[in-house]
Amino acid sequence: DRGPLQADRPGGGMEPLSLSIPELISSVKRFVSEDKHDLLQGMLDRYLSGDLGKAELQQELREVAGKDALREALCTMVPQIHDLQKRREQAITQATRSRRARGPRGPAGLGPYVLQTQGTRPGG
């Protein structure tokens, strides 16, 4: 959960998509004046070192770059966003197929149900 983008979650709701923060910062630099590049690089360095959280990064990006530059930067990343959505959908499909292939599960996911005939004991 590193990006401000949200995608429809199967079954309703929203699921976050992870964008590469270094790529986002690089894209933002293309839409701001050069005097802001060092500030953006400093934000990225602090974020990558753990000194700046995601919420703080988003707030500082809005303050330094402005909403218009952020919007433009995200628009240039649309192909990457589509690729993330496609990979997420493929992973969901694969997980669903895998669950179906395993068959029915017992209580609390403890494995398949074991049926015993009344009056018999295992191993006896």
N, C-alpha and C positions, 0 to 999 in steps of 0.2 A: 504494500500500500504506500507507494511513494509519489504518486501523481495526483493531480487535481481532477482527473477524469474519472467518470463513472460509466459503466455499461450495464445494460439490462441483464439481470441475473435470471437464469432459467427458473421458472416457478414464481417470478415476481421479485420485486425489490431491485436493489442496485448492488453491483459488485465492482470494487475498485480495480483499475488496470494499472499495472506498474510501468511507468515510463522511466527511461534512463535519465536521471537528473543531470549528469554531465552533458548528455545530448540536448536536453531542454535548455540548460544554461548557454550552451554553444549557439543554439537556435535563437535565443533571446538576444544575444550579443549582436546578431545581424540586424536587429530592429531598434537598437538604442544607440545613442551617441558614444563615441569612443571613450569619452571621459568616464563612462559608467562601467567599462569592461573590467577594470581592476576591482571595483566593488562587487561585481558579479562573481569574479574569480575567487575573491575572498569568501563570499557566501558559500560557494561550492566547496572550497577547502575546509571551512568550518563544518559544513554538513557532512562531508566524507570522513572527517576526524571525529564526528560525534558531538562536537561542541554546539551544533545548531540542529534543532529538531525540525521535523517536517512542517509543523504549523508555523514555526518562526521563519523557516525558509520561504514558505508561501507568502507570508506577510511582508518580508523584506523584498521579495521579488516584485510584489505589487507596488511597494513604495519606491523602489529604485527604477524598475523598468516601466511601470505603469500598465494599466489594463490593456491598452491598445497594443503595446509591444508583446505582451504575453499572448494575447489573442492571435496576433500574426504568427508568433513563434509556434503556437500549437497548431495552427492551420498548416504550416509547412511540415508538421509531423503526422499529418493525417495518414499517409501510407504506413507508417510505423504503428499507429493506433489500430488501423485495420488489420495489420499482421498480428498484433497482440490479441485482438478479438477473435481472429480466425484460429490461432493456436489455443486459446482458452476453450473455444467451442469444440475443437478436436479433442482436447483433453477430457472434456465432459463426456463426449460421445464414447471415447475409449473407456473411461471409467464405468459408464453405464453398461457397455458390452461386457466388461470384465465382471461386474456384479452379476449380470445375467448368466454368464458362463459358470460361475461358482455354484449356482443353484440356491435353494432355500437355506436360510440361516436359522440357527436355533435362537433361544431367548438371549437377548442382549448381545447378539453377534457371536455367541460362543461356539458356533459351528453348526453342522447339520443336525437335525433332530435324529435321535436314536430311538427306534421303536423296539420295545420289548414285549414279548408275549407274557401275559399275566401268569404268575406262578413259576416262572423260570428265573434263574439267577445267572448273571454272567460268570463264566469260568466254572460252572458247576454243573 
